[in-house]
Each structure stands twice: as C-alpha cells, then as structure tokens.
Amino acid sequence: MTDVLVKTPEQTQHITVPLQLPEPEYHPLFLDVSNVSNGGLRVTSEDFDQLCQDNPDLRLELTKEGELIVMAPAGGESSRKNIDLSTDVNIWTRQTNLGMAFDSSCGYDFTAIGGGKLSPDVSWIEKSRLEGVSLKGFIPIVPDFVIELRSRTDPLKPLQQKMQEYRRLGVRLGLLINPQKQQVEIYRPGQDVEVLDSPEAIDCSEVMPSFILSMSGIW
C-alpha cells in the first residue's frame, strides 16, 4: 500500500491505495483530480482523459468497471528488459513493414467495445487494420499482439486478469513474461493459457510471420 495525495477543488487529502513501487523506500505520488467531477478513484472515461492531461508524468489505466489504476515508474531492471522486448518487436516491424509497433507509453481505448483504457508494455497492429485510424490519441482498435512484462514488485494475479481481458477483447496473441518464475504465459482467443518454462525464444509467427522473440536478455 502507498499514500497518494489527491487534490480536489476543495482540499488536498491523503488516501491509501494498493500501488506497487519499484523500490522499498517511501515515494508518495501526487495525483491531481481537481478537474474531475466526482473527485474519486472510480472515474468516467471522460474524467480519465482529463486525469491524463492533468497528470502527464504518471502512467494511468482505466478498467472496464471505471476503476483508476496508477502505475509507478519501473525500476531499472524492468525498464532494460522492456526496452529489449520493444526493440526486438520494432526491428522486425521495420524490416517487414507489416504493421506498427508501440511501446508502454501508448494507450488504447476499448470503451466502445465494453473495455477500459489500457497500456500494454509492447503492442503491435497489422498494417491493413490501421487504415483510417487516427493515432493522435488513444488507439481505438484492439492490437493483434501484446506483451506484459512482470516487474520484481508486480503481483501476478492482476497481470493475469489484464491478459484475460486482452483475450476477451480479441487480442490474437498475448505474452505475459514472468522473469521471477522464468515462465511465459501465452494467451489466445478461445484457447486455454499455454505456459512455457524457461523458453529460449517464443515463436510469434502465427500472428507476426517469421518473428521469433528471444528471451536471452530476460532470464
């Protein structure tokens, strides 16, 4: 648990929310909700957009139930692993020109199909599906491929629930990479979760032709 400072139009108050931090030291985050109508942590889609504008230094997500998730910055180890994964996906994307790759700063808007507003660590969309789609704000279509990387302090269950939500929304291939257990959970629509123990690489060619994602820098 950690304290978040919440500023409402009337006052600033302390509330306690479940928030994992990359280091054990105390690091309060300032969350400005002064322009949000209800001043709480369960917000509308419109309130969420306002919160993102008012708090550009924070990484925020919105669940389909309207619950606000505040994510702390990643530690150095997780950040290095995440950029390795993003780089591998982007190199393949540039070589093949089959789509576009996006990093963890990219947000997706799934509210039109009964979802929330989420930000995968890595995502990819096939080229033809991007025709006529604006990339100026949250991307309003479901990615074909996502990666979530578990950091040292991330509880596993919320990440698994997030992956299940991706699968429900129609993500064709989702990877939950768990360095602590040296496991990769693979999520596909209409199929049981496949779990690989200490794989050297993941074959993603079912969605991204000939793309093999190396785990050499992850374990």
Buried (B, 14 or more C-beta within 10 A) or exposed (E): EBBBBBBBEEEEEEEEBEBBBBEEEEEEBEBBBBBBEEBBBEBBBEBBBBBBEBBEEBBBBBBBEBEBBBBBBBBEEBBEBBBBBBBBBBEBBEEEEBBBBBBBEBBBBBBEEEBBBBBBBBBBBBEEBBEEEEEEEBBBBBBBBBBBBBBEBBEBEEBBEBBBBBBBBBBBBBBBBBBEEBBBBBBBEEEEBEEBEEBEEBEBEEBBEEBEBEBEEBE
